[in-house]
Amino acid sequence: MTKSVVFCCSQRFKPELEQFIKGLQICSNACLVHIRVLEPEFEDRPPAFLNASEAERLKDEVYKARVGDKVFEHLFKKVLPADVCFIFNLNGYIGANTIGELFAAAALRKICYALDPRMLMGKYPDQLYEEPSAIKLIHEVVPDPVELCRRLM
């Protein structure tokens, strides 16, 4: 039986997420297991834009016009049909859109995993605070692609 996993992540971690997914695919191929991966569709933007705070990114009129549609699309085309939700909260960071996706997945009774046990919100990387309610929605911390592959088998 094929399982599906949706990845939710701040766009600032796009390269790291891509590497994690590549590791998951290598593991699933080695184990002869098919895992359907549903990943965010981030726009191609320069690293400076991706690393900016959401408040800064929202000053860009094109981004501001598209972000709501992108989140809506991710929720209904990826989070909703997925079996499992994986919060790729590198260094503990979880942004506003990602926390919304986590709450939606939990309300849909999805199994929710996270990369890191911390749920840190705020201005990355130096003005972060622990968001206590988000961690209660995580079933388990899964620190690497091999462990995620095992749970999806």
DARALIN-V35648 format. One record per residue. N is the residue number from 0. OMEGA is omega in whole degrees, 0 to 359 (none if undefined). D_FIRST is the distance of its C-alpha to the first C-alpha in Angstrom with 2 decimals. Layout:
# DARALIN-V35648
[[N:OMEGA:D_FIRST] [N:OMEGA:D_FIRST]]
This chain:
# DARALIN-V35648
[[0:179:0.00] [1:174:3.80] [2:178:6.44] [3:178:9.91] [4:175:13.22] [5:177:16.62] [6:177:19.61] [7:191:22.93] [8:171:26.02] [9:181:29.70] [10:178:30.51] [11:181:32.96] [12:181:30.14] [13:181:28.61] [14:180:29.33] [15:177:27.98] [16:179:24.75] [17:178:24.35] [18:178:24.87] [19:180:22.36] [20:177:19.64] [21:177:20.81] [22:177:20.49] [23:180:16.89] [24:177:16.13] [25:180:18.24] [26:182:16.50] [27:176:12.93] [28:180:14.54] [29:181:16.42] [30:181:13.52] [31:179:11.65] [32:177:8.67] [33:176:8.03] [34:177:9.11] [35:183:10.68] [36:177:14.17] [37:185:16.55] [38:179:19.99] [39:176:23.48] [40:180:25.69] [41:174:28.86] [42:174:32.04] [43:180:33.77] [44:177:36.64] [45:179:38.95] [46:180:38.16] [47:178:41.13] [48:182:39.62] [49:182:36.17] [50:179:37.93] [51:176:40.23] [52:178:39.91] [53:178:38.39] [54:178:41.95] [55:180:43.10] [56:181:40.25] [57:174:41.07] [58:176:44.55] [59:187:43.08] [60:179:43.35] [61:178:40.59] [62:181:38.10] [63:180:39.34] [64:186:38.89] [65:191:35.27] [66:180:33.75] [67:178:33.32] [68:180:31.50] [69:179:29.21] [70:179:28.32] [71:180:27.89] [72:180:25.61] [73:180:23.47] [74:189:23.23] [75:179:22.37] [76:184:20.37] [77:180:18.39] [78:183:18.80] [79:183:18.37] [80:185:14.95] [81:174:13.45] [82:188:11.51] [83:175:13.86] [84:178:17.38] [85:178:19.02] [86:180:22.80] [87:183:24.24] [88:181:27.65] [89:183:29.39] [90:179:32.58] [91:187:31.65] [92:173:32.44] [93:182:30.80] [94:184:32.43] [95:180:33.18] [96:181:30.45] [97:178:27.78] [98:175:28.96] [99:178:28.75] [100:177:25.11] [101:180:24.51] [102:178:26.39] [103:180:24.51] [104:179:21.08] [105:179:22.56] [106:177:24.06] [107:178:20.72] [108:175:19.52] [109:168:17.07] [110:182:16.66] [111:175:19.21] [112:175:19.86] [113:179:23.00] [114:188:24.38] [115:181:27.77] [116:180:29.03] [117:174:31.79] [118:186:31.69] [119:178:34.72] [120:178:36.00] [121:181:39.19] [122:182:40.75] [123:1:38.98] [124:192:39.90] [125:178:43.07] [126:184:43.19] [127:176:40.03] [128:180:39.70] [129:176:37.10] [130:189:35.25] [131:184:34.83] [132:184:32.67] [133:184:29.75] [134:179:28.89] [135:180:28.56] [136:182:25.45] [137:179:23.69] [138:184:21.55] [139:173:21.94] [140:182:23.50] [141:193:21.35] [142:182:23.91] [143:183:22.16] [144:180:19.15] [145:179:18.47] [146:177:18.33] [147:178:16.03] [148:179:13.61] [149:182:13.87] [150:181:13.17] [151:181:9.99] [152:none:8.57]]
